[in-house]
Amino acid sequence: MIDVAIIIGSTRPGRNGEAVARWIHDLAAERDDARFELVDLKDFGLPHLDEAMPPAMGRRDLPHTRRWADKIASFDAYVFVTPEYNHSISGALKDAIDFLYGEWHNKAAGFVGYGSVGGTRAVEHLRLIMGELKVAGVGAQVALFLGSDFENFGTFKPAAHRVHAATAMLDEVVAWGGALKALRDGTMAART
Ligand SMILES: Cc1cc2nc3c(=O)[nH]c(=O)nc-3n(C[C@H](O)[C@H](O)[C@H](O)COP(=O)(O)O)c2cc1C
């Protein structure tokens, strides 16, 4: 069975992201095909990237980097719950991604975006970033609209049919996460 992180991509006080991530986690918790864990960037207190060596060199010198690296390395797949800030992801999420390198490689990811048009532009950016880190982004995606999935833009009340999109995304994350775990375990040929 694989382990999947549900990453809250916003650290803002009063953020909508926490309610969205908890909704995804509640849906995921009903499944028996993977283990799911909420990972809150706020709990890691990461500064702007402050490692002297580029992450691709493999050194993890600072305690906050090692703690974050150990957490991310422990998962087979990720669900990114991302806000849209100026048509992209939050600076906090970009920094957290940039801290690491090999910890992300050959894993799967699903995307849950939210914003005025479903966070779709942020997710498009995130898909490009994940491509550079050898993370396979699944096609099924959850797009939550501030005007219709939130009351007064701040109380999360997802439309009923969003459950279907979330389930399809989780199905693909579990399937691809398992396939890529086999690749990392060496039961499939891999060139990394
Ligand atoms: C700095 C900033 C920039 C934003 N830019 C966009 C944007 O480009 N497109 C969009 O749809 N919403 C934008 N929004 C609205 C956010 O999507 C909305 O506030 C969302 O709830 C933010 O996520 P959070 O509450 O989890 O931090 C922006 C919000 C902030 C704070």
The ligand as a Tripos MOL2 file, in Angstrom:
@<TRIPOS>MOLECULE
LIG
   31    33     1     0     0
SMALL
NO_CHARGES

@<TRIPOS>ATOM
      1 C1         -1.5710   37.5360   -3.1770 C.3       1 LIG1
      2 C2         -2.8540   37.0260   -3.7620 C.ar      1 LIG1
      3 C3         -2.9710   36.9520   -5.1330 C.ar      1 LIG1
      4 C4         -4.1290   36.4260   -5.6920 C.ar      1 LIG1
      5 N1         -4.1960   36.2770   -7.0410 N.ar      1 LIG1
      6 C5         -5.2080   35.5750   -7.5840 C.ar      1 LIG1
      7 C6         -5.2170   35.2580   -8.9550 C.ar      1 LIG1
      8 O1         -4.3250   35.6180   -9.7080 O.2       1 LIG1
      9 N2         -6.2370   34.5250   -9.4360 N.ar      1 LIG1
     10 C7         -7.2420   34.0560   -8.6280 C.ar      1 LIG1
     11 O2         -8.1300   33.3700   -9.1170 O.2       1 LIG1
     12 N3         -7.2810   34.3840   -7.3100 N.ar      1 LIG1
     13 C8         -6.2920   35.1110   -6.7780 C.ar      1 LIG1
     14 N4         -6.2840   35.4000   -5.4400 N.ar      1 LIG1
     15 C9         -7.4280   34.9570   -4.6480 C.3       1 LIG1
     16 C10        -7.1130   33.6290   -3.9990 C.3       1 LIG1
     17 O3         -7.2500   32.5710   -4.9240 O.3       1 LIG1
     18 C11        -8.0300   33.3830   -2.8040 C.3       1 LIG1
     19 O4         -7.8510   34.4550   -1.9020 O.3       1 LIG1
     20 C12        -7.7070   32.0930   -2.1120 C.3       1 LIG1
     21 O5         -8.6050   31.9010   -1.0360 O.3       1 LIG1
     22 C13        -6.2870   32.0870   -1.6040 C.3       1 LIG1
     23 O6         -5.9770   30.8890   -0.9520 O.3       1 LIG1
     24 P1         -5.7760   30.8320    0.6350 P.3       1 LIG1
     25 O7         -7.0080   31.4910    1.2410 O.co2     1 LIG1
     26 O8         -5.7080   29.3950    0.9800 O.co2     1 LIG1
     27 O9         -4.5220   31.6000    0.9450 O.co2     1 LIG1
     28 C14        -5.1830   35.9780   -4.8610 C.ar      1 LIG1
     29 C15        -5.0440   36.0840   -3.4780 C.ar      1 LIG1
     30 C16        -3.8900   36.5870   -2.9280 C.ar      1 LIG1
     31 C17        -3.7520   36.6120   -1.4220 C.3       1 LIG1
@<TRIPOS>BOND
     1     1     2 1
     2     2     3 ar
     3     2    30 ar
     4     3     4 ar
     5     4     5 ar
     6     4    28 ar
     7     5     6 ar
     8     6     7 ar
     9     6    13 1
    10     7     8 2
    11     7     9 ar
    12     9    10 ar
    13    10    11 2
    14    10    12 ar
    15    12    13 ar
    16    13    14 ar
    17    14    15 1
    18    14    28 ar
    19    15    16 1
    20    16    17 1
    21    16    18 1
    22    18    19 1
    23    18    20 1
    24    20    21 1
    25    20    22 1
    26    22    23 1
    27    23    24 1
    28    24    25 2
    29    24    26 1
    30    24    27 1
    31    28    29 ar
    32    29    30 ar
    33    30    31 1
@<TRIPOS>SUBSTRUCTURE
     1 LIG1         1 GROUP 0 **** ****
